[in-house]
Amino acid sequence: MSSFVLPADELEYAVLSKVWELGSASVRDVSAGLGRREHLAYTTIAKVIDRLHGKGLIQRERHGKAFLYVAKIPRERVERARAEHVVRRLLGVAPHAAVASLVGAVEAVDPELLKTLEQAVAAHRRAKRGA
């Protein structure tokens, strides 16, 4: 199992998402797809890609004079790690109080989301029992 460091910010995550979307991409491909929309310079995209490579999230292969980048870690694995990181920070040292606040916040955003959350918890428990 490959180790990796989570994207540090939304820019790193946006660039990684573009690499996932494209499958295989040069800096120019990512810049064309993301840079123009976000008004980012080619050099900024190149630096972010280099950081993502250093974090073990993408790998590169030389093709002619350029490198092509592909995601090294599947989106699902990164998403799960990001979610776990956020939940750990959110719950902190008093998890019961934080969970109660989270339920209230979810309900404030979208009351139907509570049903979805309840169904997801039930499915998770069924899967654990069946495993």
Rosetta silent file (secondary structure, phi, psi, omega in degrees, C-alpha in Angstrom):
SEQUENCE: MSSFVLPADELEYAVLSKVWELGSASVRDVSAGLGRREHLAYTTIAKVIDRLHGKGLIQRERHGKAFLYVAKIPRERVERARAEHVVRRLLGVAPHAAVASLVGAVEAVDPELLKTLEQAVAAHRRAKRGA
SCORE:     score description
SCORE:     0.000 S_00000001
   1 L     0.000  128.339 -179.083    0.000    0.000    0.000 S_00000001
   2 L   -75.303  142.078  174.779    1.427    3.357   -1.055 S_00000001
   3 L   -97.061  154.049 -178.721    1.801    6.075    1.505 S_00000001
   4 L  -156.140  164.388  176.149    0.884    9.645    0.728 S_00000001
   5 L  -111.055  135.524 -178.800    0.325   13.042    2.285 S_00000001
   6 L   -62.024  151.360  172.345   -3.083   14.663    1.876 S_00000001
   7 L   -55.415  137.340 -174.258   -3.466   17.731   -0.346 S_00000001
   8 L   -77.622  -26.281 -174.772   -2.681   20.747    1.824 S_00000001
   9 L  -154.356 -178.607 -177.546   -5.331   23.078    0.438 S_00000001
  10 H   -66.636  -30.881  178.705   -8.105   23.503   -2.096 S_00000001
  11 H   -66.342  -47.353  177.482   -5.681   24.380   -4.893 S_00000001
  12 H   -60.158  -41.047 -179.863   -3.750   21.136   -4.483 S_00000001
  13 H   -66.407  -39.766  178.994   -7.029   19.247   -4.323 S_00000001
  14 H   -63.076  -42.670  179.277   -8.361   20.988   -7.472 S_00000001
  15 H   -66.272  -44.289  177.936   -5.208   20.110   -9.422 S_00000001
  16 H   -61.122  -41.374  178.320   -5.328   16.505   -8.208 S_00000001
  17 H   -60.946  -38.746  178.990   -9.010   16.322   -9.172 S_00000001
  18 H   -66.682  -38.474  177.312   -8.153   17.529  -12.671 S_00000001
  19 H   -64.647  -43.417  176.070   -5.482   14.814  -12.981 S_00000001
  20 H   -57.940  -45.629 -177.551   -8.055   12.202  -11.875 S_00000001
  21 H   -61.290  -44.042 -176.612  -10.513   13.598  -14.412 S_00000001
  22 H   -80.513  -23.073 -179.017   -8.031   13.568  -17.298 S_00000001
  23 L    85.494  -56.512  177.511   -6.469   10.219  -16.379 S_00000001
  24 L  -142.391  130.330 -172.660   -3.085   11.179  -17.765 S_00000001
  25 E  -152.144  147.433  170.089   -2.050   14.792  -18.161 S_00000001
  26 L   -89.604  170.399  175.010    0.820   17.148  -18.751 S_00000001
  27 H   -59.181  -39.433 -179.987    1.143   20.399  -16.839 S_00000001
  28 H   -61.685  -40.585  178.554   -0.150   22.098  -19.988 S_00000001
  29 H   -62.239  -45.965 -179.382   -3.267   19.851  -19.991 S_00000001
  30 H   -65.589  -42.815 -179.980   -4.011   20.640  -16.357 S_00000001
  31 H   -62.673  -41.563  179.555   -3.320   24.319  -16.914 S_00000001
  32 H   -65.291  -38.067 -177.046   -5.633   24.422  -19.940 S_00000001
  33 H   -82.665  -28.456 -174.202   -8.402   22.684  -18.038 S_00000001
  34 H  -119.386  -41.866 -173.494   -8.038   24.396  -14.683 S_00000001
  35 H   -59.580  -44.536 -178.975   -5.672   27.332  -14.957 S_00000001
  36 H   -65.308  -44.374 -178.553   -7.748   29.439  -17.307 S_00000001
  37 H   -63.578  -39.786 -177.465  -10.937   28.935  -15.318 S_00000001
  38 H   -95.354    1.758 -179.308   -9.244   29.727  -12.017 S_00000001
  39 L    58.895   48.061  179.764   -6.913   32.382  -13.491 S_00000001
  40 L  -107.777  140.658  178.002   -3.814   30.462  -12.460 S_00000001
  41 L   -73.523  151.532  176.500   -0.454   30.798  -14.151 S_00000001
  42 H   -52.922  -43.806 -178.223    1.156   27.787  -15.817 S_00000001
  43 H   -64.373  -33.017  177.055    4.056   28.046  -13.366 S_00000001
  44 H   -65.185  -46.231  178.484    1.658   27.900  -10.400 S_00000001
  45 H   -60.490  -42.953 -179.950    0.101   24.690  -11.761 S_00000001
  46 H   -60.648  -42.703  179.219    3.597   23.266  -12.349 S_00000001
  47 H   -65.172  -41.175  179.593    4.620   23.993   -8.743 S_00000001
  48 H   -65.217  -42.736  178.123    1.440   22.411   -7.379 S_00000001
  49 H   -61.347  -40.595  177.870    1.949   19.309   -9.538 S_00000001
  50 H   -62.385  -40.900  177.415    5.509   19.062   -8.261 S_00000001
  51 H   -64.469  -41.908  179.284    4.228   19.240   -4.652 S_00000001
  52 H   -63.771  -36.978  176.028    1.620   16.547   -5.353 S_00000001
  53 H   -63.737  -44.783  178.736    4.352   14.355   -6.822 S_00000001
  54 H   -63.383  -27.820  179.773    6.469   14.887   -3.716 S_00000001
  55 L   -84.649   -2.127  178.301    3.513   13.906   -1.529 S_00000001
  56 L    80.575   15.836 -178.215    3.153   10.592   -3.355 S_00000001
  57 L   -89.680  -27.587  177.542   -0.244   11.473   -4.838 S_00000001
  58 E  -133.656  158.286  175.651    0.771   11.458   -8.498 S_00000001
  59 E  -123.184  159.331 -177.530    3.511    9.845  -10.514 S_00000001
  60 E  -128.356  151.373  177.802    5.224   11.088  -13.629 S_00000001
  61 E  -135.806  135.247  179.751    6.577    9.553  -16.788 S_00000001
  62 E   -76.696  131.259  173.668    8.690   11.283  -19.374 S_00000001
  63 E  -130.005  100.828 -175.380    7.085   11.508  -22.818 S_00000001
  64 L    66.644 -125.699 -178.999    9.416   13.298  -25.190 S_00000001
  65 L   -89.779   -9.685 -175.430   10.342   16.628  -23.650 S_00000001
  66 E  -113.973  164.287  171.969    7.430   16.720  -21.221 S_00000001
  67 E  -100.199  144.873  168.754    6.242   14.701  -18.264 S_00000001
  68 E  -109.387  139.021 -176.436    2.836   13.080  -18.126 S_00000001
  69 E  -113.850  140.054  174.037    1.255   12.749  -14.707 S_00000001
  70 E  -133.184  150.415  178.125   -1.197   10.138  -13.469 S_00000001
  71 E   -66.552  133.424  178.835   -2.802    9.766  -10.092 S_00000001
  72 L   -91.208  -29.197 -177.436   -0.927    7.275   -7.962 S_00000001
  73 L  -113.566  130.361  179.912   -3.628    7.060   -5.302 S_00000001
  74 L   -62.750  148.221 -179.750   -7.270    6.365   -6.217 S_00000001
  75 H   -52.663  -44.717 -176.819   -9.770    9.154   -5.585 S_00000001
  76 H   -58.949  -38.774 -179.704  -11.752    6.987   -3.160 S_00000001
  77 H   -69.159  -40.720  178.427   -8.709    6.447   -0.932 S_00000001
  78 H   -67.900  -43.283  179.991   -7.856   10.144   -0.819 S_00000001
  79 H   -60.614  -42.452  179.468  -11.504   11.096   -0.175 S_00000001
  80 H   -63.882  -44.017  179.702  -11.715    8.639    2.708 S_00000001
  81 H   -64.367  -40.153  177.376   -8.466    9.936    4.230 S_00000001
  82 H   -63.102  -44.333 -179.783   -9.672   13.553    3.871 S_00000001
  83 H   -62.854  -44.295  179.119  -12.993   12.686    5.513 S_00000001
  84 H   -61.656  -40.722  179.039  -11.262   10.876    8.391 S_00000001
  85 H   -61.575  -47.006 -179.175   -8.930   13.851    8.888 S_00000001
  86 H   -64.333  -43.267 -178.790  -11.831   16.315    9.021 S_00000001
  87 H   -64.479  -42.183  177.474  -13.855   14.098   11.370 S_00000001
  88 H   -59.413  -43.254  178.859  -10.898   13.673   13.746 S_00000001
  89 H   -67.673  -39.172 -178.860  -10.430   17.439   13.865 S_00000001
  90 H   -67.293  -45.308 -175.614  -14.149   18.050   14.258 S_00000001
  91 H   -73.603  -35.613  176.588  -14.693   15.527   17.047 S_00000001
  92 L    52.524 -141.151 -174.596  -11.609   16.482   19.012 S_00000001
  93 L   -89.971  -10.668  179.391  -11.513   15.526   22.685 S_00000001
  94 L  -123.716   72.933 -171.893  -15.296   15.710   23.269 S_00000001
  95 H   -64.079  -33.850 -177.314  -16.749   13.551   20.497 S_00000001
  96 H   -65.375  -42.871  178.331  -20.311   13.199   21.909 S_00000001
  97 H   -66.430  -39.206  179.856  -20.912   16.939   22.024 S_00000001
  98 H   -66.281  -38.613  178.812  -19.394   17.361   18.575 S_00000001
  99 H   -64.069  -43.460  178.539  -21.610   14.625   17.116 S_00000001
 100 H   -60.704  -41.345  177.795  -24.727   16.304   18.524 S_00000001
 101 H   -67.106  -37.707  178.935  -23.619   19.601   16.976 S_00000001
 102 H   -63.026  -43.068  178.559  -22.870   17.871   13.686 S_00000001
 103 H   -60.233  -44.387  177.793  -26.384   16.406   13.538 S_00000001
 104 H   -62.690  -40.161  179.812  -27.827   19.871   14.109 S_00000001
 105 H   -67.729  -41.301  178.412  -25.598   21.376   11.435 S_00000001
 106 H   -62.519  -43.298  179.929  -26.506   18.689    8.906 S_00000001
 107 H   -63.606  -37.336  179.217  -30.196   19.252    9.602 S_00000001
 108 H   -66.189  -35.117  179.966  -29.759   23.002    9.144 S_00000001
 109 H   -74.196  -47.727 -177.742  -28.116   22.467    5.750 S_00000001
 110 L  -162.612  105.203 -178.397  -30.583   19.857    4.478 S_00000001
 111 H   -55.847  -31.830  179.188  -33.062   17.940    6.679 S_00000001
 112 H   -67.556  -23.973  179.867  -33.221   15.125    4.100 S_00000001
 113 H   -64.151  -29.580  176.813  -29.496   14.601    4.558 S_00000001
 114 H   -61.765  -40.089  177.083  -30.174   13.204    8.039 S_00000001
 115 H   -63.176  -43.134  178.652  -32.162   10.345    6.451 S_00000001
 116 H   -62.051  -42.527  178.812  -29.312    9.686    4.073 S_00000001
 117 H   -63.718  -44.386  178.712  -26.858    9.695    6.959 S_00000001
 118 H   -60.277  -43.646  178.845  -29.065    7.341    8.980 S_00000001
 119 H   -64.840  -39.265  179.338  -29.311    4.940    6.018 S_00000001
 120 H   -65.614  -40.378  177.848  -25.556    5.073    5.486 S_00000001
 121 H   -63.552  -45.436 -179.920  -24.917    4.258    9.168 S_00000001
 122 H   -62.072  -43.552  178.936  -27.368    1.336    9.029 S_00000001
 123 H   -64.251  -39.248  178.357  -25.788   -0.011    5.818 S_00000001
 124 H   -62.521  -44.090  179.208  -22.328    0.324    7.331 S_00000001
 125 H   -64.988  -41.430  177.762  -23.387   -1.640   10.424 S_00000001
 126 H   -61.415  -43.218 -179.341  -25.010   -4.374    8.291 S_00000001
 127 H   -63.810  -39.699  179.762  -21.866   -4.670    6.197 S_00000001
 128 H   -65.812  -39.243  179.189  -19.669   -4.940    9.304 S_00000001
 129 H   -67.587  -36.031 -178.192  -21.879   -7.688   10.742 S_00000001
 130 H   -78.477  -16.053 -176.266  -21.811   -9.578    7.455 S_00000001
 131 L   -80.599    0.000    0.000  -18.057   -9.308    7.074 S_00000001
